[in-house]
């Protein structure tokens, strides 16, 4: 078994881990403002309402 085979076996999980690591590093550079936080909350609330409407 070569190293390349081991690499391809764990491919997607490694990609997810590196994406999470970059997300954890990002807030240090740019903290979201209050308006961005409000927009995010609104987006989440709208998505929740859509899900509730779809299922009930």
MOPAC internal coordinates of N, CA, C and O (Angstrom, degrees):
PM7 1SCF
backbone

  N    0.0000 0     0.00 0     0.00 0    0    0    0
  C    1.4713 1     0.00 0     0.00 0    1    0    0
  C    1.5317 1   109.03 1     0.00 0    2    1    0
  O    1.2310 1   120.54 1   -49.40 1    3    2    1
  N    1.3232 1   116.58 1   130.60 1    3    2    1
  C    1.4599 1   119.19 1  -178.33 1    5    3    2
  C    1.5253 1   110.97 1   -96.21 1    6    5    3
  O    1.2310 1   120.80 1    -9.51 1    7    6    5
  N    1.3055 1   116.08 1   170.49 1    7    6    5
  C    1.4706 1   120.62 1  -179.98 1    9    7    6
  C    1.5234 1   110.30 1   -67.58 1   10    9    7
  O    1.2310 1   120.38 1   147.75 1   11   10    9
  N    1.3314 1   116.87 1   -32.25 1   11   10    9
  C    1.4676 1   120.71 1  -178.48 1   13   11   10
  C    1.5244 1   110.25 1   -64.25 1   14   13   11
  O    1.2310 1   120.06 1   142.68 1   15   14   13
  N    1.3399 1   117.49 1   -37.32 1   15   14   13
  C    1.4685 1   119.86 1   179.49 1   17   15   14
  C    1.5216 1   110.51 1   -65.35 1   18   17   15
  O    1.2310 1   119.93 1   137.57 1   19   18   17
  N    1.3176 1   117.74 1   -42.43 1   19   18   17
  C    1.4602 1   120.97 1   178.34 1   21   19   18
  C    1.5120 1   110.65 1   -63.08 1   22   21   19
  O    1.2310 1   120.29 1   141.87 1   23   22   21
  N    1.3205 1   117.05 1   -38.13 1   23   22   21
  C    1.4628 1   121.67 1   179.96 1   25   23   22
  C    1.5277 1   110.39 1   -63.14 1   26   25   23
  O    1.2310 1   120.14 1   133.09 1   27   26   25
  N    1.3335 1   117.33 1   -46.91 1   27   26   25
  C    1.4600 1   120.01 1  -176.39 1   29   27   26
  C    1.5284 1   111.00 1   -69.00 1   30   29   27
  O    1.2310 1   120.42 1   152.84 1   31   30   29
  N    1.3272 1   116.81 1   -27.16 1   31   30   29
  C    1.4636 1   119.82 1   179.87 1   33   31   30
  C    1.5255 1   111.09 1   -66.25 1   34   33   31
  O    1.2310 1   120.32 1   141.74 1   35   34   33
  N    1.3454 1   116.98 1   -38.26 1   35   34   33
  C    1.4636 1   121.25 1  -176.43 1   37   35   34
  C    1.5266 1   111.18 1  -101.45 1   38   37   35
  O    1.2310 1   119.52 1  -158.98 1   39   38   37
  N    1.3202 1   118.53 1    21.02 1   39   38   37
  C    1.4621 1   122.40 1  -173.94 1   41   39   38
  C    1.5123 1   115.77 1   -54.76 1   42   41   39
  O    1.2310 1   119.39 1   116.05 1   43   42   41
  N    1.3401 1   118.76 1   -63.95 1   43   42   41
  C    1.4669 1   120.03 1  -172.93 1   45   43   42
  C    1.5292 1   113.51 1   -60.90 1   46   45   43
  O    1.2310 1   120.18 1   140.52 1   47   46   45
  N    1.3329 1   117.27 1   -39.48 1   47   46   45
  C    1.4608 1   119.93 1  -178.89 1   49   47   46
  C    1.5206 1   110.87 1   -64.04 1   50   49   47
  O    1.2310 1   120.42 1   141.54 1   51   50   49
  N    1.3362 1   116.80 1   -38.46 1   51   50   49
  C    1.4637 1   120.24 1   178.71 1   53   51   50
  C    1.5243 1   108.94 1   -63.64 1   54   53   51
  O    1.2310 1   120.15 1   139.02 1   55   54   53
  N    1.3367 1   117.32 1   -40.98 1   55   54   53
  C    1.4545 1   120.44 1   178.60 1   57   55   54
  C    1.5185 1   112.07 1   -61.84 1   58   57   55
  O    1.2310 1   120.67 1   138.78 1   59   58   57
  N    1.3279 1   116.32 1   -41.22 1   59   58   57
  C    1.4676 1   120.30 1   178.83 1   61   59   58
  C    1.5171 1   109.80 1   -64.17 1   62   61   59
  O    1.2310 1   120.54 1   137.38 1   63   62   61
  N    1.3227 1   116.58 1   -42.62 1   63   62   61
  C    1.4654 1   119.51 1  -179.05 1   65   63   62
  C    1.5271 1   111.37 1   -62.37 1   66   65   63
  O    1.2310 1   120.23 1   136.88 1   67   66   65
  N    1.3366 1   117.17 1   -43.12 1   67   66   65
  C    1.4644 1   118.82 1  -178.89 1   69   67   66
  C    1.5241 1   110.12 1   -67.82 1   70   69   67
  O    1.2310 1   119.68 1   144.97 1   71   70   69
  N    1.3416 1   118.23 1   -35.03 1   71   70   69
  C    1.4618 1   120.79 1   177.58 1   73   71   70
  C    1.5215 1   110.14 1   -64.56 1   74   73   71
  O    1.2310 1   120.12 1   137.53 1   75   74   73
  N    1.3388 1   117.38 1   -42.47 1   75   74   73
  C    1.4642 1   120.59 1   178.85 1   77   75   74
  C    1.5279 1   110.30 1   -64.43 1   78   77   75
  O    1.2310 1   120.19 1   140.64 1   79   78   77
  N    1.3119 1   117.25 1   -39.36 1   79   78   77
  C    1.4565 1   120.42 1  -179.58 1   81   79   78
  C    1.5214 1   110.19 1   -64.16 1   82   81   79
  O    1.2310 1   119.99 1   138.54 1   83   82   81
  N    1.3366 1   117.62 1   -41.46 1   83   82   81
  C    1.4601 1   119.83 1   180.00 1   85   83   82
  C    1.5251 1   110.14 1   -68.11 1   86   85   83
  O    1.2310 1   120.03 1   145.40 1   87   86   85
  N    1.3416 1   117.55 1   -34.60 1   87   86   85
  C    1.4650 1   120.16 1   177.14 1   89   87   86
  C    1.5286 1   110.68 1   -65.54 1   90   89   87
  O    1.2310 1   120.74 1   143.18 1   91   90   89
  N    1.3488 1   116.18 1   -36.82 1   91   90   89
  C    1.4569 1   119.46 1  -179.86 1   93   91   90
  C    1.5320 1   110.41 1   -69.47 1   94   93   91
  O    1.2310 1   120.13 1   148.09 1   95   94   93
  N    1.3329 1   117.36 1   -31.91 1   95   94   93
  C    1.4596 1   120.26 1  -179.28 1   97   95   94
  C    1.5215 1   112.10 1   -77.55 1   98   97   95
  O    1.2310 1   120.10 1   152.64 1   99   98   97
  N    1.3277 1   117.41 1   -27.36 1   99   98   97
  C    1.4653 1   121.27 1  -170.14 1  101   99   98
  C    1.5339 1   114.42 1   -64.15 1  102  101   99
  O    1.2310 1   118.38 1   136.45 1  103  102  101
  N    1.3583 1   120.70 1   -43.55 1  103  102  101
  C    1.4740 1   119.53 1  -174.67 1  105  103  102
  C    1.5206 1   113.97 1   -59.28 1  106  105  103
  O    1.2310 1   119.52 1   157.30 1  107  106  105
  N    1.3324 1   118.52 1   -22.70 1  107  106  105
  C    1.4543 1   120.53 1   178.11 1  109  107  106
  C    1.5292 1   109.73 1   -63.93 1  110  109  107
  O    1.2310 1   120.23 1   143.66 1  111  110  109
  N    1.3343 1   117.17 1   -36.34 1  111  110  109
  C    1.4618 1   121.33 1  -177.25 1  113  111  110
  C    1.5237 1   111.20 1   -76.41 1  114  113  111
  O    1.2310 1   119.99 1   137.27 1  115  114  113
  N    1.3326 1   117.63 1   -42.73 1  115  114  113
  C    1.4636 1   120.42 1  -175.80 1  117  115  114
  C    1.5230 1   110.10 1  -141.52 1  118  117  115
  O    1.2310 1   120.86 1   -74.91 1  119  118  117
  N    1.3171 1   115.96 1   105.09 1  119  118  117
  C    1.4602 1   119.36 1   176.71 1  121  119  118
  C    1.5279 1   108.59 1   -78.81 1  122  121  119
  O    1.2310 1   119.77 1   -44.78 1  123  122  121
  N    1.3364 1   118.05 1   135.22 1  123  122  121
  C    1.4611 1   119.87 1   179.90 1  125  123  122
  C    1.5182 1   111.14 1   -67.38 1  126  125  123
  O    1.2310 1   121.15 1   -40.90 1  127  126  125
  N    1.3308 1   115.41 1   139.10 1  127  126  125
  C    1.4649 1   120.22 1   179.02 1  129  127  126
  C    1.5163 1   110.78 1   -76.20 1  130  129  127
  O    1.2310 1   120.20 1    -8.91 1  131  130  129
  N    1.3318 1   117.23 1   171.09 1  131  130  129
  C    1.4710 1   120.83 1  -179.24 1  133  131  130
  C    1.5301 1   112.26 1   -61.13 1  134  133  131
  O    1.2310 1   120.13 1   144.90 1  135  134  133
  N    1.3467 1   117.36 1   -35.10 1  135  134  133
  C    1.4605 1   119.40 1   179.70 1  137  135  134
  C    1.5263 1   110.89 1   -69.03 1  138  137  135
  O    1.2310 1   120.39 1   143.70 1  139  138  137
  N    1.3388 1   116.86 1   -36.30 1  139  138  137
  C    1.4682 1   119.94 1   177.01 1  141  139  138
  C    1.5233 1   110.39 1   -65.04 1  142  141  139
  O    1.2310 1   120.71 1   138.46 1  143  142  141
  N    1.3257 1   116.25 1   -41.54 1  143  142  141
  C    1.4647 1   120.01 1   179.76 1  145  143  142
  C    1.5294 1   110.10 1   -63.65 1  146  145  143
  O    1.2310 1   120.43 1   138.47 1  147  146  145
  N    1.3429 1   116.78 1   -41.53 1  147  146  145
  C    1.4670 1   120.64 1   179.25 1  149  147  146
  C    1.5237 1   110.42 1   -64.11 1  150  149  147
  O    1.2310 1   120.50 1   139.22 1  151  150  149
  N    1.3295 1   116.64 1   -40.78 1  151  150  149
  C    1.4626 1   120.24 1   179.21 1  153  151  150
  C    1.5259 1   110.32 1   -63.78 1  154  153  151
  O    1.2310 1   120.63 1   140.01 1  155  154  153
  N    1.3460 1   116.41 1   -39.99 1  155  154  153
  C    1.4618 1   119.78 1   179.40 1  157  155  154
  C    1.5349 1   109.84 1   -64.04 1  158  157  155
  O    1.2310 1   120.54 1   135.73 1  159  158  157
  N    1.3321 1   116.57 1   -44.27 1  159  158  157
  C    1.4642 1   120.05 1   178.84 1  161  159  158
  C    1.5258 1   110.87 1   -60.43 1  162  161  159
  O    1.2310 1   120.51 1   138.25 1  163  162  161
  N    1.3405 1   116.64 1   -41.75 1  163  162  161
  C    1.4584 1   120.78 1   179.75 1  165  163  162
  C    1.5196 1   110.15 1   -62.86 1  166  165  163
  O    1.2310 1   120.84 1   138.38 1  167  166  165
  N    1.3334 1   115.99 1   -41.62 1  167  166  165
  C    1.4655 1   120.59 1   179.81 1  169  167  166
  C    1.5305 1   110.19 1   -62.23 1  170  169  167
  O    1.2310 1   120.80 1   136.52 1  171  170  169
  N    1.3377 1   116.07 1   -43.48 1  171  170  169
  C    1.4675 1   120.61 1   179.93 1  173  171  170
  C    1.5285 1   109.99 1   -64.28 1  174  173  171
  O    1.2310 1   120.32 1   136.45 1  175  174  173
  N    1.3356 1   116.98 1   -43.55 1  175  174  173
  C    1.4565 1   121.00 1  -179.41 1  177  175  174
  C    1.5299 1   110.80 1   -62.79 1  178  177  175
  O    1.2310 1   120.43 1   137.13 1  179  178  177
  N    1.3475 1   116.78 1   -42.87 1  179  178  177
  C    1.4672 1   120.20 1   178.81 1  181  179  178
  C    1.5231 1   110.70 1   -61.90 1  182  181  179
  O    1.2310 1   120.51 1   138.10 1  183  182  181
  N    1.3291 1   116.64 1   -41.90 1  183  182  181
  C    1.4684 1   120.59 1   179.76 1  185  183  182
  C    1.5229 1   110.33 1   -64.00 1  186  185  183
  O    1.2310 1   120.43 1   139.05 1  187  186  185
  N    1.3351 1   116.78 1   -40.95 1  187  186  185
  C    1.4700 1   120.35 1   178.15 1  189  187  186
  C    1.5255 1   110.77 1   -62.12 1  190  189  187
  O    1.2310 1   120.37 1   136.36 1  191  190  189
  N    1.3380 1   116.90 1   -43.64 1  191  190  189
  C    1.4624 1   120.19 1   179.70 1  193  191  190
  C    1.5230 1   110.75 1   -62.40 1  194  193  191
  O    1.2310 1   120.49 1   138.35 1  195  194  193
  N    1.3392 1   116.67 1   -41.65 1  195  194  193
  C    1.4664 1   119.99 1   178.56 1  197  195  194
  C    1.5203 1   110.51 1   -60.90 1  198  197  195
  O    1.2310 1   120.67 1   135.81 1  199  198  197
  N    1.3415 1   116.33 1   -44.19 1  199  198  197
  C    1.4684 1   119.51 1   179.73 1  201  199  198
  C    1.5223 1   111.01 1   -62.29 1  202  201  199
  O    1.2310 1   120.55 1   136.33 1  203  202  201
  N    1.3365 1   116.55 1   -43.67 1  203  202  201
  C    1.4649 1   119.87 1  -179.66 1  205  203  202
  C    1.5273 1   110.68 1   -63.01 1  206  205  203
  O    1.2310 1   120.69 1   136.70 1  207  206  205
  N    1.3419 1   116.28 1   -43.30 1  207  206  205
  C    1.4619 1   119.78 1   179.56 1  209  207  206
  C    1.5280 1   110.78 1   -62.31 1  210  209  207
  O    1.2310 1   121.06 1   141.86 1  211  210  209
  N    1.3293 1   115.58 1   -38.14 1  211  210  209
  C    1.4703 1   119.92 1  -176.71 1  213  211  210
  C    1.5272 1   110.75 1   -68.21 1  214  213  211
  O    1.2310 1   119.92 1   142.07 1  215  214  213
  N    1.3373 1   117.76 1   -37.93 1  215  214  213
  C    1.4643 1   120.78 1  -171.02 1  217  215  214
  C    1.5274 1   113.73 1   -94.91 1  218  217  215
  O    1.2310 1   119.95 1   159.02 1  219  218  217
  N    1.3623 1   117.70 1   -20.98 1  219  218  217
  C    1.4668 1   118.46 1  -174.11 1  221  219  218
  C    1.5150 1   111.22 1  -124.50 1  222  221  219
  O    1.2310 1   120.10 1   180.00 1  223  222  221

